[in-house]
Amino acid sequence: MTLRDVDTLSGFPRVFHSGLCVESVSRVRRRPLWWQRIFAVTCIVILERIEETTLGNKLTFKQGDKVVYPAQGVGEIEAIQSRSISGTKQEFFVIRIMETGAKIMVPTHQIDVVGLRKVVGSKMVDEVYKILRDRSVAIDNQTWNRRYREYHQKIKTGSVLEIASVIRDLSVLKSDKELSFGERRMLDTAQGLLVKEISIAKSSPEDTVKAELEEICEVAA
């Protein structure tokens, strides 16, 4: 196998541009043929190891797992499918969002980009409750549009801590004035996302978790 073979397989460019190869292309081509062959094989081995490691890291979920898709909420992985995209085989998680029934396909190699994660554990639930009880916060006197964008971005992160902070802030605001339609809708959205995940994390009915959250917010207010 020569450097030409690696070029054809797209192995060398991918490894080279990843920064793993310290040799420049021109310098490699000036090397003896035997050296090029060893280098070519080494590049392919490195590439395969990278892809095996990446695949192992990405396929951390399996069919039936409950996962959280940012801004959509808790979903269940119904299947892991393979599809050919532009001639390249790709694997996808097929996720059914439990709240809406919507189905979303997420490439297995993009779960970090999307922000797909596992449902939080009991320790994180405790942190959520701490945030909800904390009232040592000051709500800025900014327009609702600016505040909406800020809260919307927090919800989009999919972080239960960020979502809890939105609920806390709106609860504090609610104790001072009547919430607008948009504010009430934002509060309902945040509560719905949090209730669903905590109910799964605690293996408790959603109604029970919702009552807990409402009690915490009312007592803290």
LINMO-V842036 format. One record per backbone hydrogen bond with DSSP energy under -0.5 kcal/mol. CO is the residue of the C=O (numbers start at 0). NH is the residue of the N-H. Records with the same first field share a line. If there is no record, write none. Layout:
CO=NH / NH
This chain:
1=5
2=6
3=7
4=8
5=9 / 10 / 11
6=9
9=13
10=14
11=15
12=16
13=17
14=19 / 20
15=18
19=21
23=27
24=28
25=29
27=30
31=35
32=36
33=37
34=38
35=39
36=40
37=41
38=42
39=43
40=44
41=45
42=46
43=47
44=48
45=49
46=50
47=51
48=52
49=53
50=54
51=55
52=56
53=57
54=58
57=59
61=64
64=66 / 76
65=118
66=68 / 74
67=69 / 116
68=71 / 72
72=68
73=97 / 98
74=66
75=77 / 95
76=63
78=93
80=91
82=84 / 89
83=85
84=87
87=84
89=82
90=107
91=80 / 93
92=94 / 105
93=77 / 78
94=96 / 103
95=75
96=100
101=96
103=94 / 105
105=92
106=109
107=110
109=113
110=114 / 115
116=67
120=124
121=125
122=126
123=127
124=128
125=129
126=130
127=131
128=132
129=133
134=136
136=138
137=139
139=141
142=146
143=147
144=148
145=149
146=150
147=151
148=152
149=153
150=154
151=155
152=156
153=156 / 158
154=70 / 157
158=162
159=163
160=164
161=165
162=166
163=167
164=168
165=169
166=170
167=171
168=172
169=173
170=174
171=175
172=175 / 176
179=183
180=184
181=185
182=186
183=187
184=188
185=189
186=190
187=191
188=192
189=193
190=194
191=195
192=196
193=197
194=198
195=199
196=200
197=201
198=202 / 203
204=208
205=209
206=210
207=211
208=212
209=213
210=214
211=215
212=216
213=217
214=218
215=219
216=220
